[in-house]
Amino acid sequence: MIGTGYVGLVSGVCFADIGNQVVCVDKDKNKIDKLNSGISPIYEPGLDELIKKNFIAKRLSFTTNIDKAISTSDIIFICVGTPTRKGSIKVDLSFVYKCTREILKYSKRKKIIVTKSTVPVGTGDEIEKIVKKKKKLFTVISNPEFLREGEAIRDFRYPDRIVIGSNEKKAFSIMNKLYAPLTNKGSKFFTTSRRGAELIKYASNAFLATKITFINELANLCEKSGVNVEDISLGMGSDNRIGGRFLRAGPAYGGSCFPKDTKGLVSAAEKYKINLSVVKSVIKSNQQRVNLLTKRVHKILGSNLKNKKISFLGVTFKPNTDDMRDSTSLKMIPYLCKKGAKVNYYDPSGEKKEFRKIKNCNYTNNIKSNCIGADLVVLLTEWDEFKSIDFKKIVKNSKFKVYDLRNLYSAEEMKKNKIKYYSVGRPNTN
Ligand SMILES: NC(=O)c1ccc[n+]([C@@H]2O[C@H](COP(=O)([O-])OP(=O)(O)OC[C@H]3O[C@@H](n4cnc5c(N)ncnc54)[C@H](O)[C@@H]3O)[C@@H](O)[C@H]2O)c1
């Protein structure tokens, strides 16, 4: 596995756990040192135990030595990052191409190169061009990854589908053998062209981002028209053609994938002079949503936020991960602090380096000390421990308010308890 981040580490550990000999490579020495001393560099439920188990069984090793890792492996997975290029919507493929050149340099016998990184349609062709000097040694396959942070191990073991894209038939049987322990348990093994597999990944993420954005916009309408968006989600989602997942209104979508992949898809389409207007609107609407949520804080607390105490519960883009990439909190917290508010935040995955230098922003390590004396408690991430808080008991400020961006609480219950409560896409009950 080249690249030992969320995808490379989880996939590497899980491939080892189903009996393969796996080497995880990363250029980040700190990460590899941590892993070699038994510490996972990421927060992912169940991962620490699996790392230890497979490390002790000598099926799993971690190194910065890419030369040795490549020369001893038959199948090489590219799992490096594919971020958005600065100042553009294009995908930065420099990490992918750099490690392709390294694969070329250190390969002396037949290898299968598999891109697990999310890459625009046609990237496999470019990889093939880079390795054409030793063309006979390589088969280039696309095997996009669909795991979700926070549920990554389960998703690896029981994927809805395994997508393999190749222009050579023999590659399918090799990958089929590798994934047999999963397909034997019922996971679907889907084969297509290499370009097809590359595009399936972007299409899937863009579609999910569209579902979220659609229900978020409807939530705005619900608030104005006195309807509960949860009824809309349920009523729509019960239709098998629609499905209820990813139809819950909340903050803007974030994370390491949807924001960059929606942009990546639009930019890949532009290369072919195709205008993906739906996806473009989704991107715009999602960006506007962050502003809308901040505006709503002003509506709740007034235009002057100076010295207002705001307590954030959760700052990651979703629960059970420590990933902060493109989280709504990265925009909301700096804005509110700039306006003079005093922000406390608590997240079960720990303190975040992103907020360390922000004036008036403090990390606390539990719910109680984070909320005490707050004027406003913002529930941003749906961690389990935020689901049954006795706000009155812990906030101890007679005029505090709660802004629940995940609709974790009942508006009626809050009203009964005389707590000013604001949520998403529900009629105002205050
Ligand atoms: N995170 C997810 O939930 C998820 C899910 C599905 C697909 N993906 C895709 O998988 C890819 C990886 O995502 P991630 O979240 O694991 O990224 P990440 O940033 O967590 O990890 C990438 C790792 O690659 C390493 N790296 C970069 N260049 C290298 C090189 N030349 N040699 C060795 N190591 C190198 C980096 O140091 C880093 O540790 C992306 O394309 C992403 O879109 C991510």
The ligand as a Tripos MOL2 file, in Angstrom:
@<TRIPOS>MOLECULE
LIG
   44    48     1     0     0
SMALL
NO_CHARGES

@<TRIPOS>ATOM
      1 N1        -10.6440    9.2360    3.5110 N.am      1 LIG1
      2 C1        -11.6810    8.6280    2.9750 C.2       1 LIG1
      3 O1        -12.7150    8.4550    3.6080 O.2       1 LIG1
      4 C2        -11.6290    8.1200    1.5600 C.ar      1 LIG1
      5 C3        -12.6060    7.2150    1.1180 C.ar      1 LIG1
      6 C4        -12.5500    6.7440   -0.1890 C.ar      1 LIG1
      7 C5        -11.5350    7.1810   -1.0340 C.ar      1 LIG1
      8 N2        -10.6080    8.0650   -0.5940 N.ar      1 LIG1
      9 C6         -9.5310    8.4750   -1.5160 C.3       1 LIG1
     10 O2         -8.3470    7.7730   -1.1710 O.3       1 LIG1
     11 C7         -7.1940    8.6070   -1.3880 C.3       1 LIG1
     12 C8         -6.4070    8.7300   -0.0990 C.3       1 LIG1
     13 O3         -7.2200    9.3880    0.8500 O.3       1 LIG1
     14 P1         -6.8240    9.4210    2.3940 P.3       1 LIG1
     15 O4         -7.9620   10.0690    3.0880 O.co2     1 LIG1
     16 O5         -6.3690    8.0810    2.8260 O.co2     1 LIG1
     17 O6         -5.5770   10.4230    2.3180 O.3       1 LIG1
     18 P2         -4.5190   10.7860    3.4730 P.3       1 LIG1
     19 O7         -4.1080   12.1690    3.2140 O.co2     1 LIG1
     20 O8         -5.0890   10.4070    4.7990 O.co2     1 LIG1
     21 O9         -3.3040    9.8010    3.1740 O.3       1 LIG1
     22 C9         -2.4540    9.8750    2.0720 C.3       1 LIG1
     23 C10        -1.0710    9.4230    2.5260 C.3       1 LIG1
     24 O10        -0.2380    9.2710    1.3790 O.3       1 LIG1
     25 C11         1.0820    9.6260    1.7630 C.3       1 LIG1
     26 N3          1.8830    9.8670    0.5460 N.ar      1 LIG1
     27 C12         1.7330   10.8450   -0.3710 C.ar      1 LIG1
     28 N4          2.6410   10.7010   -1.3620 N.ar      1 LIG1
     29 C13         3.3770    9.6080   -1.0710 C.ar      1 LIG1
     30 C14         4.4630    8.9210   -1.7070 C.ar      1 LIG1
     31 N5          4.9660    9.3480   -2.8640 N.pl3     1 LIG1
     32 N6          4.9750    7.8430   -1.1080 N.ar      1 LIG1
     33 C15         4.4760    7.4000    0.0730 C.ar      1 LIG1
     34 N7          3.4550    7.9860    0.7200 N.ar      1 LIG1
     35 C16         2.9010    9.0710    0.1600 C.ar      1 LIG1
     36 C17         0.8880   10.8360    2.6490 C.3       1 LIG1
     37 O11         1.9960   11.0720    3.4870 O.3       1 LIG1
     38 C18        -0.3670   10.4080    3.4550 C.3       1 LIG1
     39 O12        -0.0200    9.7630    4.6590 O.3       1 LIG1
     40 C19        -7.7440    9.9170   -1.9240 C.3       1 LIG1
     41 O13        -7.7300    9.8860   -3.3200 O.3       1 LIG1
     42 C20        -9.1720    9.9360   -1.4290 C.3       1 LIG1
     43 O14       -10.0180   10.7020   -2.2360 O.3       1 LIG1
     44 C21       -10.6190    8.5300    0.6870 C.ar      1 LIG1
@<TRIPOS>BOND
     1     1     2 1
     2     2     3 2
     3     2     4 1
     4     4     5 ar
     5     4    44 ar
     6     5     6 ar
     7     6     7 ar
     8     7     8 ar
     9     8     9 1
    10     8    44 ar
    11     9    10 1
    12     9    42 1
    13    10    11 1
    14    11    12 1
    15    11    40 1
    16    12    13 1
    17    13    14 1
    18    14    15 2
    19    14    16 1
    20    14    17 1
    21    17    18 1
    22    18    19 2
    23    18    20 1
    24    18    21 1
    25    21    22 1
    26    22    23 1
    27    23    24 1
    28    23    38 1
    29    24    25 1
    30    25    26 1
    31    25    36 1
    32    26    27 ar
    33    26    35 ar
    34    27    28 ar
    35    28    29 ar
    36    29    30 ar
    37    29    35 ar
    38    30    31 1
    39    30    32 ar
    40    32    33 ar
    41    33    34 ar
    42    34    35 ar
    43    36    37 1
    44    36    38 1
    45    38    39 1
    46    40    41 1
    47    40    42 1
    48    42    43 1
@<TRIPOS>SUBSTRUCTURE
     1 LIG1         1 GROUP 0 **** ****
